[in-house]
Amino acid sequence: MTTTERAAASHLLPSAEPLALIAADGSPVPDPALELPDGEVLLRLYRGMVAGRRFDTQATALTKQGRLAVYPSARGQEAAEIGGILALRPQDWLFPTYRDSMAVVARGVDPVEVLTLLRGDWHCGYDPYRANVAPQCTPLATNTLHAVGFAHAARIKGEDSVSLVLLGDGATSEGDTHEALNFAAVWQAPVVFLVQNNGYAISVPLAKQTAAPSLAHKGIGYGMPSVLVDGNDAAAVHAVVEQAVARAAAGEGPTLIEAVTYRVESHTNADDATRYRDRAEVEQWLARDPIARLKQYLTDRGLLDDARQQEIDARAEAEAATLRERMNVDTELDPAELFRHVYAEPTAALRQQAAELTAELTTGDQA
């Protein structure tokens, strides 16, 4: 490799340490590579995180009450979820995973419709085109390919749209992610990969998934700029994603972002995290709470007082109460819905199956 080639490749490498704008104690951390969002944006981030955590705890409670079949909590990852989402423009698209429910809600999707998947009623309970949010991806990493294909198609059609795809550290071990990163870089597709490295792929720690210095370092292998950011610093995540979205929109191609954060709760309510990690590790990360961090920063600068805090908390609590009330209503299931959205025009086989089911249900009712 020539000196020129080395210089050209050096800009693809992430920093040695995660970029940050606000330290764990709430103090500012100036960084020449990032611009601190203004006070109004920081307040929006804070409101979003408080509401997101309250939604998350309410969904967890609904699972314990039998109202949801399963729920993957994102507690502790609020800065990465909300910081990334609020950096999107209205015309941009989000490609979320099953753990990104609070991000989908923050994008403007009805929370009850979001939880329809986790209640087991629909694979996707909302209209993706209403808020530019693709269906939540349950199979690991398949949404990475969806995002790249969608972004590439948007560019071909001349649309000003960027795709943000959310994935976890475990998804980076999947072949789909490799293919998505490779195609995105070759096609220079307007897509941003935001990896929420929360430490574990169910019970598998990051050290057993990769020997790379960081997941962000993988970007150079695809010829893609990469960024390593403190995933518990909402300001830094927002700034990094905003930069990446601007690059993609300007035709400068994709970016790989690794946000270092932590999954405080178990993988889902069906998982026992005490079997593979100790409480001391969790306590260490609880001390880096992303909401407490931003709250301290805002309070120190007079942007957040008791009255505003009470208003934010009250709104989050009201939204949780409404969600609880609506989720405690039994769903009226229509078996005919099984056939309604398989094809735009039902096939002969589907029509026959639907008729057989209707006849069987009618016979059962009469009996």
C-alpha positions in Angstrom: 0.0 0.0 0.0 1.4 3.4 -1.0 1.5 6.4 1.3 -1.4 8.0 -0.6 -3.5 4.8 -0.2 -2.7 4.6 3.5 -3.8 8.2 3.9 -7.0 7.5 2.0 -7.7 4.5 4.2 -6.9 6.2 7.5 -10.2 8.3 7.5 -12.1 5.0 7.5 -10.8 4.0 11.0 -12.7 4.9 14.1 -11.2 6.6 17.1 -9.3 4.5 19.7 -11.9 5.5 22.4 -15.6 6.1 22.0 -16.5 9.7 21.1 -18.4 11.6 23.8 -19.7 15.1 24.4 -21.1 14.6 27.9 -19.2 12.5 30.5 -20.9 10.0 32.9 -21.0 12.6 35.6 -22.8 15.1 33.4 -19.8 17.3 32.7 -19.0 18.5 29.1 -16.4 16.7 27.0 -15.4 18.9 24.1 -14.6 17.0 20.9 -13.4 18.8 17.8 -15.0 16.1 15.6 -18.5 16.6 17.0 -20.8 19.6 17.6 -22.9 19.6 20.7 -26.6 19.8 19.9 -28.3 22.9 21.1 -30.4 23.1 24.2 -33.7 22.5 22.6 -32.4 19.3 20.9 -30.9 18.1 24.2 -34.3 18.6 25.9 -36.0 16.7 23.2 -33.5 13.9 23.7 -34.1 13.9 27.4 -37.9 13.9 27.0 -37.6 11.0 24.6 -35.4 9.0 26.9 -37.7 9.5 29.9 -40.7 8.5 27.9 -38.9 5.6 26.3 -37.9 4.2 29.7 -41.4 4.5 31.1 -42.7 2.8 28.0 -40.1 0.0 28.5 -41.0 -0.5 32.1 -44.7 -0.6 31.3 -44.2 -3.1 28.6 -42.2 -5.3 30.9 -45.0 -5.1 33.5 -47.6 -6.0 30.8 -45.5 -9.1 30.0 -45.5 -10.2 33.6 -49.3 -9.7 33.6 -49.7 -12.0 30.6 -50.7 -9.2 28.2 -47.6 -9.8 26.0 -46.1 -13.1 25.0 -42.5 -11.8 25.3 -40.8 -8.4 25.6 -37.1 -7.6 25.0 -36.3 -4.7 27.2 -34.0 -1.9 26.0 -33.5 -0.3 29.4 -30.0 1.2 29.5 -29.9 1.7 25.8 -32.2 4.8 25.7 -29.4 7.2 24.5 -28.6 5.0 21.5 -32.2 4.4 20.6 -33.5 8.0 21.0 -30.3 9.7 20.0 -30.3 7.9 16.7 -34.0 8.3 16.0 -34.2 12.0 16.6 -31.3 12.6 14.2 -33.5 11.3 11.3 -35.3 13.6 8.9 -39.1 13.1 8.2 -38.4 11.5 4.8 -35.8 9.0 6.2 -36.6 5.4 7.0 -36.0 3.3 10.1 -35.3 -0.4 10.0 -35.6 -1.7 13.6 -35.2 -5.0 15.4 -37.4 -6.6 18.0 -35.5 -4.8 20.8 -36.1 -1.3 19.4 -39.8 -0.8 20.4 -39.0 2.5 22.2 -37.3 3.8 19.1 -40.3 2.9 16.9 -42.6 4.7 19.3 -40.3 7.7 19.3 -40.6 7.8 15.6 -44.3 8.3 15.9 -45.9 4.8 15.7 -48.8 4.0 18.0 -47.4 2.1 21.0 -50.3 -0.4 21.0 -49.6 -1.1 17.3 -45.9 -1.6 18.1 -46.7 -4.2 20.8 -49.0 -6.1 18.5 -46.0 -8.1 17.4 -44.9 -9.0 20.9 -48.5 -9.8 21.9 -48.5 -12.4 19.1 -51.4 -10.9 17.0 -49.5 -9.7 13.9 -46.0 -9.9 12.4 -46.4 -6.1 12.1 -49.3 -4.2 13.6 -48.6 -0.8 12.0 -48.5 0.7 8.6 -44.8 1.1 7.7 -45.5 4.0 5.3 -47.2 6.2 7.9 -44.1 6.9 9.9 -41.4 5.5 7.5 -40.7 2.6 9.8 -40.1 -0.9 8.4 -41.5 -3.9 10.3 -39.5 -4.8 13.4 -37.1 -7.6 12.5 -37.1 -10.7 14.6 -34.7 -12.9 12.6 -31.2 -11.6 13.4 -29.7 -9.2 10.9 -32.2 -9.6 8.0 -33.2 -5.9 8.4 -29.6 -4.9 7.4 -30.2 -6.2 3.9 -33.7 -4.7 3.8 -32.3 -1.3 4.6 -29.6 -1.5 2.0 -31.9 -2.6 -0.7 -34.4 0.1 0.2 -31.8 2.8 0.3 -30.3 1.7 -3.0 -33.7 1.7 -4.7 -34.5 5.2 -3.2 -31.3 6.5 -4.8 -32.1 5.0 -8.2 -35.5 6.6 -8.1 -33.9 10.0 -7.2 -35.6 10.1 -3.7 -33.9 12.1 -0.9 -34.1 9.3 1.7 -31.6 7.7 4.0 -32.1 4.4 5.8 -31.1 3.9 9.4 -30.8 0.3 10.4 -30.5 -0.7 14.0 -28.7 -3.9 15.0 -27.0 -5.4 18.0 -23.5 -6.8 18.5 -24.8 -10.3 17.9 -26.1 -9.4 14.5 -22.6 -8.4 13.4 -21.7 -12.1 13.6 -24.4 -13.0 10.9 -23.7 -13.4 7.3 -26.5 -11.1 6.4 -24.7 -8.2 8.0 -21.5 -8.9 6.0 -23.5 -8.9 2.8 -25.3 -5.7 3.7 -22.1 -3.9 4.6 -20.4 -5.0 1.5 -23.2 -4.1 -0.9 -23.8 -0.8 0.8 -20.2 0.2 0.4 -19.9 -1.0 -3.2 -23.2 0.7 -4.2 -22.5 3.7 -2.0 -26.0 3.3 -0.7 -27.5 6.1 1.5 -27.7 3.9 4.7 -26.4 4.2 8.2 -25.7 1.2 10.3 -26.1 1.8 14.0 -24.8 -1.1 16.1 -26.0 -1.0 19.7 -23.2 -3.0 21.3 -25.0 -3.9 24.5 -22.4 -6.5 25.5 -24.2 -9.7 24.9 -25.9 -11.7 22.2 -28.4 -13.4 24.5 -25.7 -15.1 26.8 -22.7 -14.8 24.4 -20.4 -11.9 25.4 -18.7 -9.7 22.8 -15.3 -11.3 23.5 -16.6 -14.6 22.1 -17.9 -13.0 18.9 -15.0 -11.0 17.6 -11.2 -10.5 18.1 -11.4 -7.0 16.4 -10.4 -4.0 18.5 -14.0 -2.8 18.2 -17.0 -3.6 16.0 -16.5 -0.2 14.3 -13.1 -1.3 13.1 -14.8 -3.8 10.8 -15.8 -0.9 8.5 -12.4 -0.5 7.0 -12.7 -4.0 5.5 -15.6 -2.8 3.5 -14.2 0.6 2.6 -16.7 2.3 4.8 -16.1 5.1 7.3 -16.7 4.0 10.8 -17.4 5.7 14.1 -17.0 4.5 17.7 -19.3 6.4 20.1 -20.3 6.3 23.7 -23.7 4.8 23.4 -24.9 6.1 26.8 -24.2 9.7 25.7 -27.4 10.8 23.8 -25.8 14.1 22.6 -22.8 12.2 21.0 -25.0 9.6 19.4 -27.3 12.2 18.0 -24.3 14.2 16.6 -22.7 11.2 15.1 -25.9 9.8 13.4 -26.8 13.3 12.2 -23.4 13.6 10.5 -23.8 10.1 9.0 -27.3 10.9 7.7 -26.0 14.1 6.1 -23.1 12.2 4.4 -25.5 9.6 3.0 -28.0 12.3 1.8 -25.1 14.1 0.1 -24.2 11.0 -1.9 -21.1 10.1 0.1 -22.3 6.6 1.0 -22.8 4.5 4.1 -21.4 4.8 7.6 -20.9 2.1 10.3 -21.5 3.4 13.8 -20.8 1.3 17.0 -22.6 2.7 20.1 -21.1 1.1 23.2 -23.9 0.6 25.7 -25.3 -2.1 28.0 -28.4 -4.3 28.2 -29.4 -3.8 31.9 -32.3 -6.4 31.8 -32.2 -10.0 30.6 -32.4 -10.7 26.9 -36.2 -11.2 27.3 -38.5 -12.1 30.1 -37.8 -15.7 29.2 -34.0 -15.3 29.9 -32.1 -15.6 33.2 -29.2 -13.2 32.9 -27.8 -14.2 36.3 -26.6 -17.5 34.7 -24.0 -15.7 32.5 -23.1 -12.3 34.2 -22.8 -11.2 37.8 -24.6 -8.3 39.6 -21.4 -6.3 40.0 -21.1 -5.9 36.2 -24.7 -4.6 36.0 -24.2 -2.2 38.9 -21.1 -0.8 37.1 -23.3 0.1 34.1 -26.2 1.4 36.2 -23.8 4.0 37.4 -23.4 5.2 33.8 -27.2 5.7 33.4 -27.8 7.7 30.1 -30.8 9.5 31.5 -29.1 10.6 34.7 -26.1 11.8 32.7 -28.1 14.1 30.4 -30.3 15.3 33.3 -27.2 16.4 35.2 -25.9 18.3 32.3 -29.2 20.0 31.6 -29.7 20.9 35.3 -26.2 22.3 35.6 -26.9 24.7 32.7 -30.3 25.8 33.9 -32.1 24.1 31.0 -34.0 21.7 33.3 -35.7 22.7 36.6 -38.1 21.0 38.9 -41.2 22.3 37.1 -40.0 21.1 33.7 -38.9 17.8 35.2 -42.3 17.3 36.7 -44.0 18.1 33.4 -41.8 15.5 31.6 -42.4 12.8 34.2 -46.2 13.5 34.2 -46.4 13.2 30.5 -44.5 10.0 30.4 -46.7 8.6 33.2 -49.8 9.6 31.4 -48.7 7.9 28.2 -47.9 4.7 30.2 -51.3 4.8 31.8 -53.0 5.1 28.4 -50.9 2.3 27.1 -51.8 0.1 30.1 -55.5 0.9 29.7 -55.6 0.1 26.0 -53.5 -3.1 26.4 -55.8 -4.4 29.1 -58.6 -4.8 26.6 -58.9 -8.2 25.1 -58.2 -8.4 21.4 -61.1 -9.5 19.1 -59.4 -11.9 16.7 -60.8 -12.6 13.3 -59.4 -15.8 11.8 -60.2 -14.5 8.3 -57.3 -12.0 8.7 -54.9 -15.0 8.2 -55.6 -14.7 4.5 -56.0 -11.0 3.9 -52.5 -9.8 3.5 -50.6 -12.8 2.0 -50.9 -11.6 -1.6 -52.4 -8.5 -3.1 -54.7 -10.8 -5.1 -55.5 -14.1 -3.2 -54.5 -17.3 -5.1 -57.0 -20.0 -5.8 -55.4 -22.1 -3.1 -55.8 -19.3 -0.5 -59.4 -18.8 -1.4 -60.1 -22.4 -1.0 -58.4 -22.6 2.4 -60.3 -19.5 3.6 -63.6 -21.0 2.5 -62.8 -24.3 4.3 -61.9 -22.4 7.5 -65.1 -20.3 7.3 -67.1 -23.5 6.8 -65.4 -25.2 9.7 -65.9 -22.3 12.0 -69.6 -22.0 11.0 -70.1 -25.7 11.7 -68.5 -25.3 15.0 -70.7 -22.4 16.0 -73.8 -24.3 15.0 -72.7 -27.3 17.0 
